[in-house]
Amino acid sequence: MYLDAAKKQEIFGQYGKSNTDTGSPEAQIALFSYRINHLTEHMKSNKKDYTTQRSLKMLVGKRRRMLDYLKDIDIERYRAILKALNLRK
């Protein structure tokens, strides 16, 4: 399995407020980004996997909505997470 509980706690600890902070937008965006990167690598070698392609598009949409929400509530946190994850807008 590519994403175990230890990896999730590491992501939440690095981008959230604590290891158990699963609800903050930063932690969720970081988790979505990790999953998007994994699925992107999978799609490079499996071009006709349309189920994964659909899942990838849905995850990108979720992350975009979460980033838009974060931008609306706190622009500084939005800029910080973009910089930390090397996302471009």
ABEGO torsion letter per residue (X at the ends): XABBAAAAAAAAAAABABAABAABAAAAAAAAAAAAAAAAAAAAABAABAAAAAAAAAAAAAAAAAAAAAAAABAAAAAAAAAAAGBBX
